[in-house]
Amino acid sequence: MDRKKGDNRRMVSKDGRKASSAPASENLQSLLERLEVQSFTGRVFELQLFEQFLLHVESRAEKIINVYGIGGIGKTSLLNRYRSIAEARGALYLHADLSEQRGSQEALGTVFASQLKAKTQASDWSGWEPCMEQLHAEASDRRIIIVLDHYEEAGGLDAWLREWLFPQLPVNSLLIISGRQPLQGPWRLSPAWRRLILPLRLDALDYESIKQFLLGEGITEEQVVDSIWLRSLGHPLLATLLAETVSRQEAGPMSNTKQTFDMEELLQNWWRETHGDELRDLIMAASVARSFHQEMISAMTGHELQPALFDRLVQLSYVRRTDKGWQLHELVRESVRSSFRDRSPELFDQYKERASRYLLERISRALAVHRDVTWEVAELLGLGGNAVLRAHFRQNAGMDYYMESADESSLEELERYMAFRKETSGAKRILCADPETGAQFKYTLAAEESCLWLTSTDVRGLYRHCPSSLTLMRSADGALAGFLALCPISAVTLPYLELHPLSSAYFSRLKTEERERYASPPENPAGYFILMRDVAEIERPEQRSAILQPLFEYILKGSLLFSSPPPLPYFKDGHLSLGFEELPGVRHTFYGEAGEAPIYVLDTRKGKLMSYLEKETALKPPPSAKVHQTDPPLPFTDREREVAEQLVQGYTNPEIAVALYISEAAVKKHVNNMLQKTGLKNRTQLAKLIMEHRE
């Protein structure tokens, strides 16, 4: 995994054994390089890309790899791996850190000349012309790799590098320009330069990469690995700091509620881009809400924000533009926000209250003129008190996906997607954490459970009854990544819904006058029934977030929504966090052994939307069972939870069977399942654990 610059792995493991042994002739520099390689995980695509450039640099149209990303994301560590790969392939690798050159052409030339002298027969620095001649001489035998790190510090060198140095390099040279921001200005405005540049943005590492790094650090406990993953969001530097903290503590799992390490090192990494307290104060204000714009920050701070200062804010490397404003990188936002809340709690609460009031006023005005309020509501929900909802929308990267309506030509592709999902299904672990409280939510879906919803509907049959009911979710490259089956309720679709296994439990029992309420014209549906919702990779938070976006549009325009997902904690918590409620006394058994499934309903029609928003944004605990800060929810089915409630009251198996209208053998089966899931030995231990999760 990427390490912060200058960091070094421990040479002794926790049990006192040597972590690695070095040859007696090895010097410290080579030892550091070897340990760097050993500790590096992830970045498979970036490494493969560099390998391809090394093999085909002469024939590739691009001659510059522009590596960029926020501070601490691992750019320097990746460059170190590039060095090892290049030198192993016999390439000449020259590297300069522009933060040390202070804009001096001569200082940069001296750095390159010293490296050339160490690797070739070049002479001492005597000007750029002899240095360039030496580079061309070397290019006749091997490829030249020139790396400039911390390019944001180039200053006056930028124009000289672009206009004089780079154009004179040999054609088999590869430039790697690394910085916090992508190359901009003349680099992007010139069609010629733009064709030569391949942008390479570094994002956070995935779960497996973080896990492999932690295993190398001697951290093997799953709960600790999950905590570091959730707290770091895959950010390499933060994961490193957290791992070091765990190693120092040596006292079991990390607390999920408070940062247990000094945040200053991480924050200082980002403050380097700012100059003056005024801009830092502005960043803290921007961290309160998920998105911001100039008017919103003015409302929060209580004074008119100067455009020039706002321009400085949005030019920072960890600020990105969205359709409705700007956002801080999620990890930057959480870190700054946490520091702001701890240092100035009263001011933080004041800003948060003003932001909420500002958004509510915008929503009220927009609803009066029937204007879309999706952005305002999403921001308001992010400021609210629903921990489950905040956790699921923590990494709201849905912008990488787009929605399109299905048509006749896409049905076969959708069927192939569903078949592939069923054939390749495996157990899923869904991890998310509330950035406000630190509460962690962990859900496990067995292979068959992750596909249960997919078995409920024949998409061709649904399309025949209502062609507009299927929405496809595609990734940026056009691949099908999920879909939503949302059947409008009208006079045309009522017969279908009365027979469908998920909706019939409600619609087939309606009295004549009740049925007439739903027999509306097709162009004006009485409501909608969510028959299926699925994503290709449910463990990826951005996909989970993206598939909910079209659903939010229906909620916010005022709709009556029904849904009956599999009766599993993940789906239950998700629906309740969105404001759905169970229809009393309406259940079905379509999902078989998973248990009886309820039908959920959410009504935001007419004047109910504002009531919904007030309910959803009130500070309150998660919607289902109370969640411990350090313990995941108990992995029980709904029926097992019902048995558990009877169990903690001291009832025997026969008494539980009578109370729940099931057989005594079924009660025994459910108790045994709960014992197996928790690893406990008897009913007494099980009852104690259940009581602890209820406190």
Secondary structure in CASP SS format (residue, H / E / C, confidence):
PFRMAT SS
TARGET T0000
AUTHOR 0000-0000-0000
METHOD secondary structure of the structure
MODEL  1
M C 1.00
D C 1.00
R C 1.00
K C 1.00
K C 1.00
G C 1.00
D C 1.00
N C 1.00
R C 1.00
R C 1.00
M C 1.00
V E 1.00
S C 1.00
K C 1.00
D C 1.00
G C 1.00
R C 1.00
K E 1.00
A C 1.00
S C 1.00
S C 1.00
A C 1.00
P C 1.00
A C 1.00
S C 1.00
E C 1.00
N C 1.00
L H 1.00
Q H 1.00
S H 1.00
L H 1.00
L H 1.00
E H 1.00
R H 1.00
L H 1.00
E H 1.00
V H 1.00
Q H 1.00
S H 1.00
F C 1.00
T C 1.00
G C 1.00
R C 1.00
V H 1.00
F H 1.00
E H 1.00
L H 1.00
Q H 1.00
L H 1.00
F H 1.00
E H 1.00
Q H 1.00
F H 1.00
L H 1.00
L H 1.00
H H 1.00
V C 1.00
E C 1.00
S C 1.00
R C 1.00
A C 1.00
E C 1.00
K C 1.00
I E 1.00
I E 1.00
N E 1.00
V E 1.00
Y E 1.00
G C 1.00
I C 1.00
G C 1.00
G C 1.00
I C 1.00
G C 1.00
K H 1.00
T H 1.00
S H 1.00
L H 1.00
L H 1.00
N H 1.00
R H 1.00
Y H 1.00
R H 1.00
S H 1.00
I H 1.00
A H 1.00
E H 1.00
A H 1.00
R C 1.00
G C 1.00
A C 1.00
L E 1.00
Y E 1.00
L E 1.00
H E 1.00
A E 1.00
D E 1.00
L H 1.00
S H 1.00
E H 1.00
Q C 1.00
R C 1.00
G C 1.00
S C 1.00
Q H 1.00
E H 1.00
A H 1.00
L H 1.00
G H 1.00
T H 1.00
V H 1.00
F H 1.00
A H 1.00
S H 1.00
Q H 1.00
L H 1.00
K H 1.00
A H 1.00
K H 1.00
T C 1.00
Q C 1.00
A C 1.00
S C 1.00
D C 1.00
W C 1.00
S C 1.00
G C 1.00
W H 1.00
E H 1.00
P H 1.00
C H 1.00
M H 1.00
E H 1.00
Q H 1.00
L H 1.00
H H 1.00
A H 1.00
E H 1.00
A H 1.00
S C 1.00
D C 1.00
R C 1.00
R C 1.00
I E 1.00
I E 1.00
I E 1.00
V E 1.00
L E 1.00
D E 1.00
H C 1.00
Y H 1.00
E H 1.00
E H 1.00
A C 1.00
G C 1.00
G C 1.00
L H 1.00
D H 1.00
A H 1.00
W H 1.00
L H 1.00
R H 1.00
E H 1.00
W H 1.00
L H 1.00
F H 1.00
P H 1.00
Q H 1.00
L C 1.00
P C 1.00
V C 1.00
N C 1.00
S E 1.00
L E 1.00
L E 1.00
I E 1.00
I E 1.00
S E 1.00
G E 1.00
R C 1.00
Q C 1.00
P C 1.00
L C 1.00
Q C 1.00
G C 1.00
P H 1.00
W H 1.00
R H 1.00
L H 1.00
S C 1.00
P H 1.00
A H 1.00
W H 1.00
R H 1.00
R H 1.00
L H 1.00
I E 1.00
L E 1.00
P E 1.00
L E 1.00
R E 1.00
L C 1.00
D C 1.00
A C 1.00
L C 1.00
D C 1.00
Y H 1.00
E H 1.00
S H 1.00
I H 1.00
K H 1.00
Q H 1.00
F H 1.00
L H 1.00
L H 1.00
G H 1.00
E C 1.00
G C 1.00
I C 1.00
T C 1.00
E C 1.00
E H 1.00
Q H 1.00
V H 1.00
V H 1.00
D H 1.00
S H 1.00
I H 1.00
W H 1.00
L H 1.00
R H 1.00
S H 1.00
L C 1.00
G C 1.00
H C 1.00
P H 1.00
L H 1.00
L H 1.00
A H 1.00
T H 1.00
L H 1.00
L H 1.00
A H 1.00
E H 1.00
T H 1.00
V H 1.00
S H 1.00
R H 1.00
Q H 1.00
E C 1.00
A C 1.00
G C 1.00
P C 1.00
M C 1.00
S C 1.00
N C 1.00
T C 1.00
K C 1.00
Q C 1.00
T C 1.00
F C 1.00
D C 1.00
M C 1.00
E H 1.00
E H 1.00
L H 1.00
L H 1.00
Q H 1.00
N H 1.00
W H 1.00
W H 1.00
R C 1.00
E C 1.00
T C 1.00
H C 1.00
G C 1.00
D H 1.00
E H 1.00
L H 1.00
R H 1.00
D H 1.00
L H 1.00
I H 1.00
M H 1.00
A H 1.00
A H 1.00
S C 1.00
V C 1.00
A C 1.00
R C 1.00
S C 1.00
F E 1.00
H C 1.00
Q H 1.00
E H 1.00
M H 1.00
I H 1.00
S H 1.00
A H 1.00
M H 1.00
T H 1.00
G C 1.00
H C 1.00
E C 1.00
L C 1.00
Q C 1.00
P H 1.00
A H 1.00
L H 1.00
F H 1.00
D H 1.00
R H 1.00
L H 1.00
V H 1.00
Q C 1.00
L C 1.00
S C 1.00
Y C 1.00
V E 1.00
R E 1.00
R E 1.00
T E 1.00
D C 1.00
K C 1.00
G E 1.00
W E 1.00
Q E 1.00
L E 1.00
H C 1.00
E H 1.00
L H 1.00
V H 1.00
R H 1.00
E H 1.00
S H 1.00
V H 1.00
R H 1.00
S H 1.00
S H 1.00
F H 1.00
R H 1.00
D H 1.00
R H 1.00
S C 1.00
P H 1.00
E H 1.00
L H 1.00
F H 1.00
D H 1.00
Q H 1.00
Y H 1.00
K H 1.00
E H 1.00
R H 1.00
A H 1.00
S H 1.00
R H 1.00
Y H 1.00
L H 1.00
L H 1.00
E H 1.00
R H 1.00
I H 1.00
S H 1.00
R H 1.00
A H 1.00
L H 1.00
A H 1.00
V C 1.00
H C 1.00
R C 1.00
D C 1.00
V C 1.00
T H 1.00
W H 1.00
E H 1.00
V H 1.00
A H 1.00
E H 1.00
L H 1.00
L H 1.00
G H 1.00
L H 1.00
G C 1.00
G C 1.00
N C 1.00
A H 1.00
V H 1.00
L H 1.00
R H 1.00
A H 1.00
H H 1.00
F C 1.00
R C 1.00
Q C 1.00
N C 1.00
A C 1.00
G H 1.00
M H 1.00
D H 1.00
Y E 1.00
Y E 1.00
M E 1.00
E E 1.00
S E 1.00
A C 1.00
D C 1.00
E H 1.00
S H 1.00
S H 1.00
L H 1.00
E H 1.00
E H 1.00
L H 1.00
E H 1.00
R H 1.00
Y H 1.00
M H 1.00
A H 1.00
F H 1.00
R H 1.00
K H 1.00
E H 1.00
T C 1.00
S C 1.00
G C 1.00
A C 1.00
K E 1.00
R E 1.00
I E 1.00
L E 1.00
C E 1.00
A E 1.00
D C 1.00
P C 1.00
E C 1.00
T C 1.00
G C 1.00
A C 1.00
Q E 1.00
F E 1.00
K E 1.00
Y E 1.00
T E 1.00
L E 1.00
A C 1.00
A C 1.00
E C 1.00
E H 1.00
S H 1.00
C H 1.00
L H 1.00
W H 1.00
L H 1.00
T H 1.00
S C 1.00
T C 1.00
D C 1.00
V H 1.00
R H 1.00
G H 1.00
L H 1.00
Y H 1.00
R H 1.00
H H 1.00
C C 1.00
P H 1.00
S H 1.00
S H 1.00
L E 1.00
T E 1.00
L E 1.00
M E 1.00
R E 1.00
S E 1.00
A C 1.00
D C 1.00
G C 1.00
A C 1.00
L E 1.00
A E 1.00
G E 1.00
F E 1.00
L E 1.00
A E 1.00
L E 1.00
C E 1.00
P E 1.00
I E 1.00
S C 1.00
A C 1.00
V C 1.00
T C 1.00
L H 1.00
P H 1.00
Y H 1.00
L H 1.00
E H 1.00
L H 1.00
H C 1.00
P C 1.00
L C 1.00
S C 1.00
S H 1.00
A H 1.00
Y H 1.00
F H 1.00
S C 1.00
R C 1.00
L C 1.00
K C 1.00
T H 1.00
E H 1.00
E H 1.00
R H 1.00
E H 1.00
R H 1.00
Y H 1.00
A C 1.00
S C 1.00
P C 1.00
P C 1.00
E C 1.00
N C 1.00
P C 1.00
A C 1.00
G E 1.00
Y E 1.00
F E 1.00
I E 1.00
L E 1.00
M E 1.00
R E 1.00
D E 1.00
V E 1.00
A C 1.00
E C 1.00
I C 1.00
E C 1.00
R C 1.00
P H 1.00
E H 1.00
Q H 1.00
R H 1.00
S H 1.00
A H 1.00
I H 1.00
L H 1.00
Q H 1.00
P H 1.00
L H 1.00
F H 1.00
E H 1.00
Y H 1.00
I H 1.00
L H 1.00
K C 1.00
G C 1.00
S C 1.00
L E 1.00
L E 1.00
F E 1.00
S E 1.00
S C 1.00
P C 1.00
P C 1.00
P C 1.00
L C 1.00
P H 1.00
Y H 1.00
F H 1.00
K H 1.00
D H 1.00
G H 1.00
H H 1.00
L H 1.00
S H 1.00
L C 1.00
G C 1.00
F C 1.00
E E 1.00
E E 1.00
L E 1.00
P E 1.00
G E 1.00
V E 1.00
R E 1.00
H E 1.00
T C 1.00
F C 1.00
Y C 1.00
G H 1.00
E H 1.00
A H 1.00
G C 1.00
E C 1.00
A E 1.00
P E 1.00
I E 1.00
Y E 1.00
V E 1.00
L E 1.00
D E 1.00
T C 1.00
R C 1.00
K C 1.00
G C 1.00
K H 1.00
L H 1.00
M H 1.00
S H 1.00
Y H 1.00
L H 1.00
E H 1.00
K H 1.00
E H 1.00
T H 1.00
A C 1.00
L C 1.00
K C 1.00
P C 1.00
P C 1.00
P C 1.00
S C 1.00
A C 1.00
K C 1.00
V C 1.00
H C 1.00
Q C 1.00
T C 1.00
D C 1.00
P C 1.00
P C 1.00
L C 1.00
P C 1.00
F C 1.00
T C 1.00
D H 1.00
R H 1.00
E H 1.00
R H 1.00
E H 1.00
V H 1.00
A H 1.00
E H 1.00
Q H 1.00
L H 1.00
V C 1.00
Q C 1.00
G C 1.00
Y C 1.00
T C 1.00
N H 1.00
P H 1.00
E H 1.00
I H 1.00
A H 1.00
V H 1.00
A H 1.00
L H 1.00
Y C 1.00
I C 1.00
S C 1.00
E H 1.00
A H 1.00
A H 1.00
V H 1.00
K H 1.00
K H 1.00
H H 1.00
V H 1.00
N H 1.00
N H 1.00
M H 1.00
L H 1.00
Q H 1.00
K H 1.00
T H 1.00
G C 1.00
L C 1.00
K C 1.00
N C 1.00
R H 1.00
T H 1.00
Q H 1.00
L H 1.00
A H 1.00
K H 1.00
L H 1.00
I H 1.00
M H 1.00
E H 1.00
H H 1.00
R H 1.00
E C 1.00
END
